[in-house]
Amino acid sequence: MSIGDAHTIHAHLRHHGWSRDAEPVYSATPGEVVEFEVIDASGGTITPETRVEDLATIDFSQMLPLTGPIHVDGAEPGDAIKATILAFAPSGWGWSAVTTRYGILADQFPDPALKI
Protein backbone atom coordinates (compact mmCIF):
# COMPACT_ATOMS: atom_id res chain seq x y z
CA MET A 1 0.00 0.00 0.00
CA SER A 2 1.63 3.22 -1.12
CA ILE A 3 1.03 6.45 0.79
CA GLY A 4 0.89 9.23 -1.79
CA ASP A 5 4.20 11.00 -2.32
CA ALA A 6 5.89 9.39 0.69
CA HIS A 7 9.54 8.40 0.39
CA THR A 8 9.79 4.60 0.62
CA ILE A 9 12.45 2.78 2.62
CA HIS A 10 12.54 -0.63 0.92
CA ALA A 11 12.90 -3.92 2.77
CA HIS A 12 16.33 -4.66 1.29
CA LEU A 13 17.68 -1.67 3.27
CA ARG A 14 17.92 -3.70 6.45
CA HIS A 15 20.47 -4.69 9.03
CA HIS A 16 20.62 -6.88 12.11
CA GLY A 17 21.17 -5.61 15.62
CA TRP A 18 20.51 -2.25 17.25
CA SER A 19 23.46 0.11 16.98
CA ARG A 20 23.86 3.88 17.05
CA ASP A 21 26.66 3.32 14.51
CA ALA A 22 24.28 2.12 11.77
CA GLU A 23 24.40 4.60 8.91
CA PRO A 24 21.03 6.20 8.07
CA VAL A 25 19.57 5.15 4.72
CA TYR A 26 17.51 8.35 4.49
CA SER A 27 17.28 11.79 6.09
CA ALA A 28 13.71 12.95 6.78
CA THR A 29 12.40 16.35 7.73
CA PRO A 30 10.00 16.70 10.69
CA GLY A 31 6.44 16.05 9.51
CA GLU A 32 7.55 14.23 6.36
CA VAL A 33 5.68 11.02 5.50
CA VAL A 34 8.02 8.05 5.16
CA GLU A 35 6.78 4.64 4.05
CA PHE A 36 8.55 1.52 5.32
CA GLU A 37 8.45 -1.73 3.36
CA VAL A 38 9.41 -4.35 5.92
CA ILE A 39 10.09 -8.06 5.83
CA ASP A 40 8.95 -10.66 8.36
CA ALA A 41 10.94 -11.67 11.44
CA SER A 42 12.59 -14.54 9.55
CA GLY A 43 14.14 -12.14 7.05
CA GLY A 44 12.23 -13.95 4.32
CA THR A 45 13.74 -17.36 5.11
CA ILE A 46 10.34 -18.77 6.06
CA THR A 47 7.75 -18.78 3.28
CA PRO A 48 4.23 -20.21 2.91
CA GLU A 49 5.90 -23.32 1.42
CA THR A 50 8.25 -23.90 4.38
CA ARG A 51 7.76 -27.25 6.14
CA VAL A 52 8.61 -28.05 9.75
CA GLU A 53 11.53 -30.18 8.51
CA ASP A 54 13.03 -27.07 6.86
CA LEU A 55 13.47 -25.35 10.24
CA ALA A 56 16.62 -27.40 10.86
CA THR A 57 18.40 -25.56 8.03
CA ILE A 58 17.03 -22.02 8.52
CA ASP A 59 19.73 -19.34 8.50
CA PHE A 60 19.16 -17.81 11.93
CA SER A 61 21.58 -14.97 11.17
CA GLN A 62 18.80 -13.49 8.98
CA MET A 63 16.26 -13.43 11.84
CA LEU A 64 14.88 -10.17 13.26
CA PRO A 65 15.87 -7.74 10.49
CA LEU A 66 15.54 -3.99 11.08
CA THR A 67 14.55 -1.71 8.19
CA GLY A 68 16.39 1.61 8.07
CA PRO A 69 17.49 3.48 10.07
CA ILE A 70 16.50 6.99 9.09
CA HIS A 71 17.85 10.30 10.35
CA VAL A 72 15.35 12.99 11.39
CA ASP A 73 16.65 16.48 10.67
CA GLY A 74 17.03 18.52 13.85
CA ALA A 75 16.79 15.54 16.21
CA GLU A 76 19.50 15.32 18.84
CA PRO A 77 20.63 12.36 20.97
CA GLY A 78 18.14 11.88 23.81
CA ASP A 79 15.23 13.51 21.93
CA ALA A 80 11.90 11.68 21.72
CA ILE A 81 10.48 11.23 18.21
CA LYS A 82 6.73 10.98 17.69
CA ALA A 83 5.72 8.73 14.80
CA THR A 84 2.16 8.22 13.59
CA ILE A 85 1.24 5.09 11.64
CA LEU A 86 -1.01 6.29 8.83
CA ALA A 87 -1.67 2.85 7.33
CA PHE A 88 -0.69 -0.78 7.79
CA ALA A 89 -1.02 -3.49 5.15
CA PRO A 90 -0.19 -7.07 6.21
CA SER A 91 1.16 -9.49 3.62
CA GLY A 92 -1.78 -11.88 3.88
CA TRP A 93 -0.01 -14.73 5.68
CA GLY A 94 2.09 -15.27 8.78
CA TRP A 95 4.00 -17.89 10.70
CA SER A 96 4.94 -19.01 14.18
CA ALA A 97 7.59 -21.59 15.06
CA VAL A 98 9.23 -23.31 17.98
CA THR A 99 12.51 -25.17 17.64
CA THR A 100 15.29 -26.05 20.03
CA ARG A 101 17.08 -22.99 18.55
CA TYR A 102 14.19 -20.51 18.36
CA GLY A 103 11.03 -19.58 20.26
CA ILE A 104 10.25 -18.49 23.79
CA LEU A 105 9.12 -21.99 24.79
CA ALA A 106 11.91 -23.90 23.05
CA ASP A 107 13.00 -25.55 26.31
CA GLN A 108 9.48 -27.00 26.80
CA PHE A 109 9.00 -28.40 23.28
CA PRO A 110 11.67 -30.92 22.22
CA ASP A 111 10.09 -31.38 18.77
CA PRO A 112 9.97 -28.48 16.31
CA ALA A 113 6.62 -27.01 15.32
CA LEU A 114 5.62 -24.61 12.56
CA LYS A 115 2.28 -22.97 11.85
CA ILE A 116 1.80 -21.01 8.63
KOLBA-535583 format. One record per residue: residue number from 1; residue in one letter; x, y, z of N, C-alpha, C in turn. Coordinates in nm, 4 decimals, padded with zeros to 6 digits. Example, Ala and Ser with C-alpha at 12.3 -4.5 7.8 and 13.67 -1.06 7.14 Angstrom:
{pos: 1 code: A n_east: 01.3190 n_north: -00.5690 n_up: 00.7800 ca_east: 01.2300 ca_north: -00.4500 ca_up: 00.7800 c_east: 01.3200 c_north: -00.3300 c_up: 00.7800}
{pos: 2 code: S n_east: 01.2850 n_north: -00.2250 n_up: 00.7080 ca_east: 01.3670 ca_north: -00.1060 ca_up: 00.7140 c_east: 01.2900 c_north: 00.0030 c_up: 00.7870}
//
This chain:
{pos: 1 code: M n_east: 00.0858 n_north: -00.1174 n_up: 00.0000 ca_east: 00.0000 ca_north: 00.0000 ca_up: 00.0000 c_east: 00.0903 c_north: 00.1236 c_up: 00.0000}
{pos: 2 code: S n_east: 00.0818 n_north: 00.2015 n_up: -00.1033 ca_east: 00.1627 ca_north: 00.3223 ca_up: -00.1122 c_east: 00.0871 c_north: 00.4399 c_up: -00.0501}
{pos: 3 code: I n_east: 00.1631 n_north: 00.5277 n_up: 00.0145 ca_east: 00.1031 ca_north: 00.6450 ca_up: 00.0793 c_east: 00.1425 c_north: 00.7687 c_up: 00.0005}
{pos: 4 code: G n_east: 00.0673 n_north: 00.8011 n_up: -00.1014 ca_east: 00.0886 ca_north: 00.9232 ca_up: -00.1787 c_east: 00.2312 c_north: 00.9455 c_up: -00.2227}
{pos: 5 code: D n_east: 00.2854 n_north: 01.0626 n_up: -00.1914 ca_east: 00.4196 ca_north: 01.1002 ca_up: -00.2318 c_east: 00.5248 c_north: 01.0668 c_up: -00.1261}
{pos: 6 code: A n_east: 00.4953 n_north: 00.9740 n_up: -00.0376 ca_east: 00.5894 ca_north: 00.9386 ca_up: 00.0690 c_east: 00.7166 c_north: 00.8799 c_up: 00.0100}
{pos: 7 code: H n_east: 00.8287 n_north: 00.9060 n_up: 00.0759 ca_east: 00.9537 ca_north: 00.8404 ca_up: 00.0391 c_east: 00.9484 c_north: 00.6991 c_up: 00.0961}
{pos: 8 code: T n_east: 00.9850 n_north: 00.5991 n_up: 00.0169 ca_east: 00.9793 ca_north: 00.4599 ca_up: 00.0622 c_east: 01.1172 c_north: 00.4087 c_up: 00.0996}
{pos: 9 code: I n_east: 01.1264 n_north: 00.3497 n_up: 00.2183 ca_east: 01.2455 ca_north: 00.2778 ca_up: 00.2623 c_east: 01.2160 c_north: 00.1306 c_up: 00.2350}
{pos: 10 code: H n_east: 01.2830 n_north: 00.0744 n_up: 00.1354 ca_east: 01.2536 ca_north: -00.0625 ca_up: 00.0918 c_east: 01.3140 c_north: -00.1672 c_up: 00.1846}
{pos: 11 code: A n_east: 01.2535 n_north: -00.2850 n_up: 00.1849 ca_east: 01.2900 ca_north: -00.3921 ca_up: 00.2773 c_east: 01.4347 c_north: -00.4393 c_up: 00.2615}
{pos: 12 code: H n_east: 01.4929 n_north: -00.4217 n_up: 00.1448 ca_east: 01.6325 ca_north: -00.4662 ca_up: 00.1289 c_east: 01.7302 c_north: -00.3755 c_up: 00.2041}
{pos: 13 code: L n_east: 01.6839 n_north: -00.2585 n_up: 00.2482 ca_east: 01.7675 ca_north: -00.1670 ca_up: 00.3271 c_east: 01.7546 c_north: -00.2030 c_up: 00.4744}
{pos: 14 code: R n_east: 01.8068 n_north: -00.3198 n_up: 00.5080 ca_east: 01.7917 ca_north: -00.3697 ca_up: 00.6449 c_east: 01.9268 c_north: -00.4124 c_up: 00.7004}
{pos: 15 code: H n_east: 01.9281 n_north: -00.4244 n_up: 00.8314 ca_east: 02.0466 ca_north: -00.4690 ca_up: 00.9025 c_east: 02.0005 c_north: -00.5513 c_up: 01.0221}
{pos: 16 code: H n_east: 02.0950 n_north: -00.6047 n_up: 01.0955 ca_east: 02.0620 ca_north: -00.6885 ca_up: 01.2111 c_east: 02.1341 c_north: -00.6346 c_up: 01.3336}
{pos: 17 code: G n_east: 02.0594 n_north: -00.6068 n_up: 01.4366 ca_east: 02.1167 ca_north: -00.5609 ca_up: 01.5622 c_east: 02.1084 c_north: -00.4101 c_up: 01.5788}
{pos: 18 code: W n_east: 02.0607 n_north: -00.3670 n_up: 01.6937 ca_east: 02.0507 ca_north: -00.2249 ca_up: 01.7248 c_east: 02.1902 c_north: -00.1674 c_up: 01.7450}
{pos: 19 code: S n_east: 02.2180 n_north: -00.0556 n_up: 01.6796 ca_east: 02.3462 ca_north: 00.0108 ca_up: 01.6984 c_east: 02.3340 c_north: 00.1566 c_up: 01.6579}
{pos: 20 code: R n_east: 02.3861 n_north: 00.2453 n_up: 01.7401 ca_east: 02.3863 ca_north: 00.3875 ca_up: 01.7046 c_east: 02.4839 c_north: 00.4147 c_up: 01.5912}
{pos: 21 code: D n_east: 02.5680 n_north: 00.3164 n_up: 01.5577 ca_east: 02.6657 ca_north: 00.3322 ca_up: 01.4506 c_east: 02.6104 c_north: 00.2972 c_up: 01.3127}
{pos: 22 code: A n_east: 02.4881 n_north: 00.2447 n_up: 01.3069 ca_east: 02.4278 ca_north: 00.2115 ca_up: 01.1774 c_east: 02.4061 c_north: 00.3406 c_up: 01.0984}
{pos: 23 code: E n_east: 02.4531 n_north: 00.3418 n_up: 00.9760 ca_east: 02.4403 ca_north: 00.4602 ca_up: 00.8911 c_east: 02.2957 c_north: 00.4773 c_up: 00.8446}
{pos: 24 code: P n_east: 02.2394 n_north: 00.5972 n_up: 00.8556 ca_east: 02.1028 ca_north: 00.6204 ca_up: 00.8069 c_east: 02.0933 c_north: 00.5958 c_up: 00.6560}
{pos: 25 code: V n_east: 01.9799 n_north: 00.5377 n_up: 00.6141 ca_east: 01.9568 ca_north: 00.5154 ca_up: 00.4717 c_east: 01.8783 c_north: 00.6307 c_up: 00.4102}
{pos: 26 code: Y n_east: 01.8296 n_north: 00.7215 n_up: 00.4965 ca_east: 01.7507 ca_north: 00.8355 ca_up: 00.4489 c_east: 01.7496 c_north: 00.9419 c_up: 00.5571}
{pos: 27 code: S n_east: 01.7393 n_north: 01.0680 n_up: 00.5163 ca_east: 01.7277 ca_north: 01.1791 ca_up: 00.6090 c_east: 01.5924 c_north: 01.2460 c_up: 00.5867}
{pos: 28 code: A n_east: 01.5065 n_north: 01.2415 n_up: 00.6878 ca_east: 01.3705 ca_north: 01.2948 ca_up: 00.6775 c_east: 01.3593 c_north: 01.4271 c_up: 00.7511}
{pos: 29 code: T n_east: 01.2696 n_north: 01.5104 n_up: 00.7041 ca_east: 01.2401 ca_north: 01.6354 ca_up: 00.7733 c_east: 01.1217 c_north: 01.6125 c_up: 00.8676}
{pos: 30 code: P n_east: 01.1144 n_north: 01.6859 n_up: 00.9786 ca_east: 01.0002 ca_north: 01.6697 ca_up: 01.0687 c_east: 00.8683 c_north: 01.6887 c_up: 00.9931}
{pos: 31 code: G n_east: 00.7752 n_north: 01.5986 n_up: 01.0163 ca_east: 00.6442 ca_north: 01.6049 ca_up: 00.9510 c_east: 00.6382 c_north: 01.5332 c_up: 00.8167}
{pos: 32 code: E n_east: 00.7524 n_north: 01.4933 n_up: 00.7647 ca_east: 00.7550 ca_north: 01.4228 ca_up: 00.6364 c_east: 00.6950 c_north: 01.2829 c_up: 00.6524}
{pos: 33 code: V n_east: 00.6235 n_north: 01.2372 n_up: 00.5505 ca_east: 00.5683 ca_north: 01.1022 ca_up: 00.5499 c_east: 00.6723 c_north: 01.0082 c_up: 00.4887}
{pos: 34 code: V n_east: 00.7066 n_north: 00.9054 n_up: 00.5630 ca_east: 00.8017 ca_north: 00.8047 ca_up: 00.5164 c_east: 00.7325 c_north: 00.6695 c_up: 00.5231}
{pos: 35 code: E n_east: 00.7387 n_north: 00.5967 n_up: 00.4128 ca_east: 00.6780 ca_north: 00.4641 ca_up: 00.4048 c_east: 00.7872 c_north: 00.3588 c_up: 00.4236}
{pos: 36 code: F n_east: 00.7604 n_north: 00.2610 n_up: 00.5082 ca_east: 00.8548 ca_north: 00.1519 ca_up: 00.5316 c_east: 00.7989 c_north: 00.0233 c_up: 00.4730}
{pos: 37 code: E n_east: 00.8767 n_north: -00.0395 n_up: 00.3862 ca_east: 00.8447 ca_north: -00.1727 ca_up: 00.3357 c_east: 00.9295 c_north: -00.2678 c_up: 00.4204}
{pos: 38 code: V n_east: 00.8663 n_north: -00.3486 n_up: 00.5011 ca_east: 00.9415 ca_north: -00.4349 ca_up: 00.5924 c_east: 00.9233 c_north: -00.5818 c_up: 00.5562}
{pos: 39 code: I n_east: 01.0141 n_north: -00.6622 n_up: 00.6053 ca_east: 01.0087 ca_north: -00.8061 ca_up: 00.5829 c_east: 00.9796 c_north: -00.8730 c_up: 00.7168}
{pos: 40 code: D n_east: 00.9320 n_north: -00.9949 n_up: 00.7125 ca_east: 00.8951 ca_north: -01.0656 ca_up: 00.8356 c_east: 01.0163 c_north: -01.0941 c_up: 00.9244}
{pos: 41 code: A n_east: 00.9897 n_north: -01.1433 n_up: 01.0439 ca_east: 01.0936 ca_north: -01.1674 ca_up: 01.1439 c_east: 01.1958 c_north: -01.2720 c_up: 01.1012}
{pos: 42 code: S n_east: 01.1630 n_north: -01.3537 n_up: 01.0014 ca_east: 01.2594 ca_north: -01.4538 ca_up: 00.9551 c_east: 01.3512 c_north: -01.3973 c_up: 00.8476}
{pos: 43 code: G n_east: 01.3334 n_north: -01.2724 n_up: 00.8121 ca_east: 01.4139 ca_north: -01.2136 ca_up: 00.7054 c_east: 01.3829 c_north: -01.2758 c_up: 00.5708}
{pos: 44 code: G n_east: 01.2644 n_north: -01.3337 n_up: 00.5572 ca_east: 01.2235 ca_north: -01.3954 ca_up: 00.4317 c_east: 01.2672 c_north: -01.5403 c_up: 00.4170}
{pos: 45 code: T n_east: 01.3285 n_north: -01.5976 n_up: 00.5212 ca_east: 01.3736 ca_north: -01.7363 ca_up: 00.5109 c_east: 01.2605 c_north: -01.8364 c_up: 00.5311}
{pos: 46 code: I n_east: 01.1525 n_north: -01.7933 n_up: 00.5933 ca_east: 01.0336 ca_north: -01.8774 ca_up: 00.6064 c_east: 00.9290 c_north: -01.8246 c_up: 00.5091}
{pos: 47 code: T n_east: 00.8747 n_north: -01.9138 n_up: 00.4288 ca_east: 00.7750 ca_north: -01.8781 ca_up: 00.3278 c_east: 00.6503 c_north: -01.9642 c_up: 00.3496}
{pos: 48 code: P n_east: 00.5416 n_north: -01.9371 n_up: 00.2772 ca_east: 00.4230 ca_north: -02.0214 ca_up: 00.2911 c_east: 00.4490 c_north: -02.1689 c_up: 00.2551}
{pos: 49 code: E n_east: 00.5572 n_north: -02.1951 n_up: 00.1816 ca_east: 00.5899 ca_north: -02.3325 ca_up: 00.1416 c_east: 00.6819 c_north: -02.4032 c_up: 00.2419}
{pos: 50 code: T n_east: 00.7327 n_north: -02.3309 n_up: 00.3417 ca_east: 00.8249 ca_north: -02.3896 ca_up: 00.4383 c_east: 00.7553 c_north: -02.5004 c_up: 00.5171}
{pos: 51 code: R n_east: 00.8268 n_north: -02.6110 n_up: 00.5356 ca_east: 00.7762 ca_north: -02.7246 ca_up: 00.6142 c_east: 00.8524 c_north: -02.7302 c_up: 00.7457}
{pos: 52 code: V n_east: 00.7969 n_north: -02.7961 n_up: 00.8437 ca_east: 00.8605 ca_north: -02.8048 ca_up: 00.9748 c_east: 01.0006 c_north: -02.8641 c_up: 00.9636}
{pos: 53 code: E n_east: 01.0215 n_north: -02.9561 n_up: 00.8704 ca_east: 01.1530 ca_north: -03.0178 ca_up: 00.8510 c_east: 01.2566 c_north: -02.9145 c_up: 00.8062}
{pos: 54 code: D n_east: 01.2128 n_north: -02.8099 n_up: 00.7372 ca_east: 01.3030 ca_north: -02.7074 ca_up: 00.6864 c_east: 01.3624 c_north: -02.6212 c_up: 00.7982}
{pos: 55 code: L n_east: 01.2994 n_north: -02.6191 n_up: 00.9136 ca_east: 01.3472 ca_north: -02.5351 ca_up: 01.0236 c_east: 01.4889 c_north: -02.5718 c_up: 01.0672}
{pos: 56 code: A n_east: 01.5283 n_north: -02.6962 n_up: 01.0460 ca_east: 01.6617 ca_north: -02.7402 ca_up: 01.0862 c_east: 01.7717 c_north: -02.6711 c_up: 01.0065}
{pos: 57 code: T n_east: 01.7376 n_north: -02.6180 n_up: 00.8882 ca_east: 01.8397 ca_north: -02.5559 ca_up: 00.8027 c_east: 01.8183 c_north: -02.4056 c_up: 00.7845}
{pos: 58 code: I n_east: 01.7287 n_north: -02.3462 n_up: 00.8615 ca_east: 01.7034 ca_north: -02.2025 ca_up: 00.8516 c_east: 01.8288 c_north: -02.1256 c_up: 00.8920}
{pos: 59 code: D n_east: 01.8596 n_north: -02.0198 n_up: 00.8183 ca_east: 01.9734 ca_north: -01.9335 ca_up: 00.8501 c_east: 01.9296 c_north: -01.8338 c_up: 00.9571}
{pos: 60 code: F n_east: 01.9604 n_north: -01.8645 n_up: 01.0829 ca_east: 01.9157 ca_north: -01.7813 ca_up: 01.1930 c_east: 01.9855 c_north: -01.6463 c_up: 01.1978}
{pos: 61 code: S n_east: 02.0921 n_north: -01.6281 n_up: 01.1210 ca_east: 02.1577 ca_north: -01.4967 ca_up: 01.1166 c_east: 02.0705 c_north: -01.3937 c_up: 01.0448}
{pos: 62 code: Q n_east: 01.9695 n_north: -01.4400 n_up: 00.9702 ca_east: 01.8796 ca_north: -01.3494 ca_up: 00.8985 c_east: 01.7571 c_north: -01.3106 c_up: 00.9805}
{pos: 63 code: M n_east: 01.7425 n_north: -01.3708 n_up: 01.0992 ca_east: 01.6263 ca_north: -01.3432 ca_up: 01.1837 c_east: 01.6289 c_north: -01.2012 c_up: 01.2395}
{pos: 64 code: L n_east: 01.5115 n_north: -01.1469 n_up: 01.2624 ca_east: 01.4884 ca_north: -01.0174 ca_up: 01.3261 c_east: 01.5560 c_north: -00.9005 c_up: 01.2537}
{pos: 65 code: P n_east: 01.5282 n_north: -00.8854 n_up: 01.1236 ca_east: 01.5870 ca_north: -00.7742 ca_up: 01.0494 c_east: 01.5230 c_north: -00.6406 c_up: 01.0895}
{pos: 66 code: L n_east: 01.6004 n_north: -00.5350 n_up: 01.0776 ca_east: 01.5545 ca_north: -00.3993 ca_up: 01.1079 c_east: 01.5638 c_north: -00.3163 c_up: 00.9805}
{pos: 67 code: T n_east: 01.4559 n_north: -00.2550 n_up: 00.9385 ca_east: 01.4554 ca_north: -00.1711 ca_up: 00.8188 c_east: 01.4980 c_north: -00.0301 c_up: 00.8571}
{pos: 68 code: G n_east: 01.5895 n_north: 00.0264 n_up: 00.7779 ca_east: 01.6390 ca_north: 00.1610 ca_up: 00.8070 c_east: 01.7829 c_north: 00.1556 c_up: 00.8499}
{pos: 69 code: P n_east: 01.8250 n_north: 00.2437 n_up: 00.9376 ca_east: 01.7492 ca_north: 00.3484 ca_up: 01.0065 c_east: 01.7389 c_north: 00.4753 c_up: 00.9226}
{pos: 70 code: I n_east: 01.6570 n_north: 00.5676 n_up: 00.9714 ca_east: 01.6503 ca_north: 00.6994 ca_up: 00.9085 c_east: 01.6968 c_north: 00.8040 c_up: 01.0091}
{pos: 71 code: H n_east: 01.7443 n_north: 00.9146 n_up: 00.9557 ca_east: 01.7848 ca_north: 01.0297 ca_up: 01.0355 c_east: 01.6699 c_north: 01.1304 c_up: 01.0285}
{pos: 72 code: V n_east: 01.6362 n_north: 01.1930 n_up: 01.1382 ca_east: 01.5346 ca_north: 01.2989 ca_up: 01.1393 c_east: 01.6070 c_north: 01.4311 c_up: 01.1602}
{pos: 73 code: D n_east: 01.5976 n_north: 01.5188 n_up: 01.0601 ca_east: 01.6648 ca_north: 01.6480 ca_up: 01.0672 c_east: 01.6269 c_north: 01.7221 c_up: 01.1952}
{pos: 74 code: G n_east: 01.7264 n_north: 01.7736 n_up: 01.2646 ca_east: 01.7032 ca_north: 01.8519 ca_up: 01.3854 c_east: 01.6975 c_north: 01.7693 c_up: 01.5124}
{pos: 75 code: A n_east: 01.6846 n_north: 01.6385 n_up: 01.5017 ca_east: 01.6789 ca_north: 01.5541 ca_up: 01.6211 c_east: 01.8178 c_north: 01.5408 c_up: 01.6803}
{pos: 76 code: E n_east: 01.8239 n_north: 01.5445 n_up: 01.8114 ca_east: 01.9497 ca_north: 01.5322 ca_up: 01.8841 c_east: 01.9452 c_north: 01.4073 c_up: 01.9714}
{pos: 77 code: P n_east: 02.0620 n_north: 01.3514 n_up: 02.0066 ca_east: 02.0628 ca_north: 01.2358 ca_up: 02.0970 c_east: 01.9830 c_north: 01.2661 c_up: 02.2240}
{pos: 78 code: G n_east: 01.8969 n_north: 01.1722 n_up: 02.2622 ca_east: 01.8135 ca_north: 01.1884 ca_up: 02.3811 c_east: 01.6757 c_north: 01.2442 c_up: 02.3510}
{pos: 79 code: D n_east: 01.6547 n_north: 01.3008 n_up: 02.2299 ca_east: 01.5227 ca_north: 01.3513 ca_up: 02.1927 c_east: 01.4245 c_north: 01.2363 c_up: 02.1737}
{pos: 80 code: A n_east: 01.2977 n_north: 01.2628 n_up: 02.2013 ca_east: 01.1903 ca_north: 01.1681 ca_up: 02.1716 c_east: 01.1333 c_north: 01.2039 c_up: 02.0346}
{pos: 81 code: I n_east: 01.1056 n_north: 01.1037 n_up: 01.9546 ca_east: 01.0481 ca_north: 01.1233 ca_up: 01.8206 c_east: 00.9067 c_north: 01.0669 c_up: 01.8227}
{pos: 82 code: K n_east: 00.8102 n_north: 01.1459 n_up: 01.7795 ca_east: 00.6727 ca_north: 01.0982 ca_up: 01.7689 c_east: 00.6502 c_north: 01.0511 c_up: 01.6255}
{pos: 83 code: A n_east: 00.6031 n_north: 00.9278 n_up: 01.6118 ca_east: 00.5718 ca_north: 00.8725 ca_up: 01.4802 c_east: 00.4262 c_north: 00.8284 c_up: 01.4800}
{pos: 84 code: T n_east: 00.3556 n_north: 00.8607 n_up: 01.3736 ca_east: 00.2161 ca_north: 00.8222 ca_up: 01.3587 c_east: 00.2064 c_north: 00.7227 c_up: 01.2445}
{pos: 85 code: I n_east: 00.1456 n_north: 00.6074 n_up: 01.2698 ca_east: 00.1244 ca_north: 00.5086 ca_up: 01.1641 c_east: -00.0028 c_north: 00.5480 c_up: 01.0906}
{pos: 86 code: L n_east: 00.0121 n_north: 00.5848 n_up: 00.9633 ca_east: -00.1014 ca_north: 00.6287 ca_up: 00.8826 c_east: -00.1765 c_north: 00.5121 c_up: 00.8204}
{pos: 87 code: A n_east: -00.1054 n_north: 00.4031 n_up: 00.7938 ca_east: -00.1670 ca_north: 00.2855 ca_up: 00.7328 c_east: -00.0790 c_north: 00.1654 c_up: 00.7612}
{pos: 88 code: F n_east: -00.1407 n_north: 00.0474 n_up: 00.7599 ca_east: -00.0687 ca_north: -00.0780 ca_up: 00.7788 c_east: -00.1316 c_north: -00.1797 c_up: 00.6869}
{pos: 89 code: A n_east: -00.0502 n_north: -00.2488 n_up: 00.6074 ca_east: -00.1016 ca_north: -00.3493 ca_up: 00.5150 c_east: -00.0258 c_north: -00.4797 c_up: 00.5351}
{pos: 90 code: P n_east: -00.0861 n_north: -00.5782 n_up: 00.6026 ca_east: -00.0188 ca_north: -00.7066 ca_up: 00.6213 c_east: -00.0049 c_north: -00.7807 c_up: 00.4889}
{pos: 91 code: S n_east: 00.0875 n_north: -00.8769 n_up: 00.4857 ca_east: 00.1165 ca_north: -00.9492 ca_up: 00.3620 c_east: 00.0088 c_north: -01.0503 c_up: 00.3239}
{pos: 92 code: G n_east: -00.0750 n_north: -01.0902 n_up: 00.4183 ca_east: -00.1782 ca_north: -01.1880 ca_up: 00.3880 c_east: -00.1497 c_north: -01.3255 c_up: 00.4463}
{pos: 93 code: W n_east: -00.0321 n_north: -01.3459 n_up: 00.5026 ca_east: -00.0010 ca_north: -01.4726 ca_up: 00.5680 c_east: 00.0992 c_north: -01.4446 c_up: 00.6799}
{pos: 94 code: G n_east: 00.1140 n_north: -01.5411 n_up: 00.7693 ca_east: 00.2089 ca_north: -01.5271 ca_up: 00.8782 c_east: 00.2555 c_north: -01.6629 c_up: 00.9248}
{pos: 95 code: W n_east: 00.3464 n_north: -01.6635 n_up: 01.0198 ca_east: 00.4001 ca_north: -01.7894 ca_up: 01.0699 c_east: 00.4353 c_north: -01.7764 c_up: 01.2171}
{pos: 96 code: S n_east: 00.4434 n_north: -01.8915 n_up: 01.2827 ca_east: 00.4942 ca_north: -01.9014 ca_up: 01.4180 c_east: 00.5673 c_north: -02.0346 c_up: 01.4271}
{pos: 97 code: A n_east: 00.6807 n_north: -02.0356 n_up: 01.4970 ca_east: 00.7594 ca_north: -02.1589 ca_up: 01.5059 c_east: 00.8219 c_north: -02.1724 c_up: 01.6429}
{pos: 98 code: V n_east: 00.8465 n_north: -02.2973 n_up: 01.6794 ca_east: 00.9228 ca_north: -02.3307 ca_up: 01.7984 c_east: 01.0216 c_north: -02.4384 c_up: 01.7564}
{pos: 99 code: T n_east: 01.1478 n_north: -02.4160 n_up: 01.7854 ca_east: 01.2514 ca_north: -02.5173 ca_up: 01.7636 c_east: 01.3402 c_north: -02.5159 c_up: 01.8867}
{pos: 100 code: T n_east: 01.4354 n_north: -02.6064 n_up: 01.8905 ca_east: 01.5291 ca_north: -02.6049 ca_up: 02.0027 c_east: 01.6219 c_north: -02.4853 c_up: 01.9924}
{pos: 101 code: R n_east: 01.6232 n_north: -02.4162 n_up: 01.8763 ca_east: 01.7079 ca_north: -02.2986 ca_up: 01.8555 c_east: 01.6297 c_north: -02.1681 c_up: 01.8563}
{pos: 102 code: Y n_east: 01.4963 n_north: -02.1726 n_up: 01.8535 ca_east: 01.4186 ca_north: -02.0508 ca_up: 01.8356 c_east: 01.2834 c_north: -02.0653 c_up: 01.9034}
{pos: 103 code: G n_east: 01.2362 n_north: -01.9594 n_up: 01.9654 ca_east: 01.1034 ca_north: -01.9583 ca_up: 02.0256 c_east: 01.1127 c_north: -01.9463 c_up: 02.1768}
{pos: 104 code: I n_east: 01.0175 n_north: -01.8755 n_up: 02.2361 ca_east: 01.0248 ca_north: -01.8490 ca_up: 02.3794 c_east: 00.9980 c_north: -01.9734 c_up: 02.4635}
{pos: 105 code: L n_east: 00.9400 n_north: -02.0766 n_up: 02.4047 ca_east: 00.9116 ca_north: -02.1992 ca_up: 02.4790 c_east: 00.9965 c_north: -02.3155 c_up: 02.4298}
{pos: 106 code: A n_east: 01.1080 n_north: -02.2857 n_up: 02.3651 ca_east: 01.1909 ca_north: -02.3901 ca_up: 02.3050 c_east: 01.2326 c_north: -02.4968 c_up: 02.4059}
{pos: 107 code: D n_east: 01.2570 n_north: -02.4578 n_up: 02.5306 ca_east: 01.3004 ca_north: -02.5547 ca_up: 02.6314 c_east: 01.1882 c_north: -02.6497 c_up: 02.6737}
{pos: 108 code: Q n_east: 01.0623 n_north: -02.6161 n_up: 02.6410 ca_east: 00.9479 ca_north: -02.6998 ca_up: 02.6798 c_east: 00.8954 c_north: -02.7865 c_up: 02.5667}
{pos: 109 code: F n_east: 00.9470 n_north: -02.7653 n_up: 02.4444 ca_east: 00.9001 ca_north: -02.8397 ca_up: 02.3284 c_east: 01.0197 c_north: -02.9015 c_up: 02.2578}
{pos: 110 code: P n_east: 01.0490 n_north: -03.0292 n_up: 02.2822 ca_east: 01.1674 ca_north: -03.0919 ca_up: 02.2218 c_east: 01.1536 c_north: -03.1116 c_up: 02.0710}
{pos: 111 code: D n_east: 01.0306 n_north: -03.1196 n_up: 02.0208 ca_east: 01.0090 ca_north: -03.1375 ca_up: 01.8772 c_east: 00.9721 c_north: -03.0041 c_up: 01.8125}
{pos: 112 code: P n_east: 01.0305 n_north: -02.9740 n_up: 01.6963 ca_east: 00.9974 ca_north: -02.8477 ca_up: 01.6306 c_east: 00.8512 c_north: -02.8433 c_up: 01.5868}
{pos: 113 code: A n_east: 00.7991 n_north: -02.7216 n_up: 01.5797 ca_east: 00.6615 ca_north: -02.7010 ca_up: 01.5324 c_east: 00.6595 c_north: -02.5750 c_up: 01.4476}
{pos: 114 code: L n_east: 00.5770 n_north: -02.5757 n_up: 01.3452 ca_east: 00.5623 ca_north: -02.4607 ca_up: 01.2555 c_east: 00.4164 c_north: -02.4471 c_up: 01.2180}
{pos: 115 code: K n_east: 00.3654 n_north: -02.3272 n_up: 01.2287 ca_east: 00.2279 ca_north: -02.2973 ca_up: 01.1852 c_east: 00.2334 c_north: -02.1828 c_up: 01.0865}
{pos: 116 code: I n_east: 00.1874 n_north: -02.2055 n_up: 00.9651 ca_east: 00.1796 ca_north: -02.1012 ca_up: 00.8628 c_east: 00.0374 c_north: -02.0493 c_up: 00.8634}
//
